[in-house]
Amino acid sequence: MSTEKQARINEAITVSEVRLIIDDTGEQLGVVSIAEAMAKAEELELDLVEISPNANPPVCKIMDFGKFKYHEQKKAHAAKQKQKQVHVKEIKLRPVTDDHDYEIKLKNAKRFLEDGDKVKFIVQFRGREMAHQELGLRYLERAQQDLLDVVVVESIPKVEGRNAIMIVAPKKKK
């Protein structure tokens, strides 16, 4: 529930009667007039907060609204901390990349995939290498075969301008 958009408090509640709940005890007082609910909230020195505006009659709760907002903010922050942000890491190759360099770049790609990131393989063509694009595509197919057990190919190898590109993502863990 987004407290800024939905929850109306105290005088902002405009309906004539509400279903009232007292927060600390969880006690339900049933359907009461808005004036009676406001008087009860003032008596306890707390706020009257509309929890379910679409119910008939709307449900209101007597609580400390500042404390409620603080706890909602903490929950949202904790949920955001637990999220894993996926990055796209780039591995750049050339059609003339040596086997040892290729192995090192493949090892780095495996490390990125284990961390949960996507990997974008780029083979750059320069000058006369454009005439032999199949060499670059072979590198991408080789990388695809070498990583077959740990990746899902999101974007098949294709030539875009002076680059051949392939994007892979880690397989979902069971």
C-alpha positions, 0 to 999 in steps of 0.5 A: 500500500502506498501511504502517500497516494491512498491513505487518508487521515483525520479530516481528509476522510469524508465519508459519513460512517466507517468500520473502526479498528483500534490498532494496539489491541486490534479490537473492532468497534464496528460501524460508527459515525466519522465524528465518533471515530474522530473523537475516539482517535483524539481521546487516544491522541492518535490518528484516524487512518483510512486503510481500505477506502473501497470497502463498504463502509470504508475501514479505518484504523486508529494508529500513530500515522508517522510511526506507520509511515516509518515502518512502511518505508523501512519495509520498502527499503529492506525489499529493495536491498534484497533485489538483485540488479542484473548488469550486462557485461561486455566481452570484446573480441577480434577475429584475430584474437589468440586462443589463450586470450579467448580462454581468459575472456571466456573464464571472465564471462563464466565469472560474470554469469555465476554472479547473475549478470548477462554477458554481451559478446562483441567481435569487432571488425576493422578494415579488411576483416569486414570481408571475413565476418564468418571468422567473427561469427565462428568465435561467437558460436564457439563461445556459445558451445563452450558455455552451453551448460551454463547459459541461455542465448538471448540474442543469436549471433548477428552482424550489426555494422562493424560488430558481430554481437551475441547476448547470453544470460545465466540459466535459472537455478532449480 
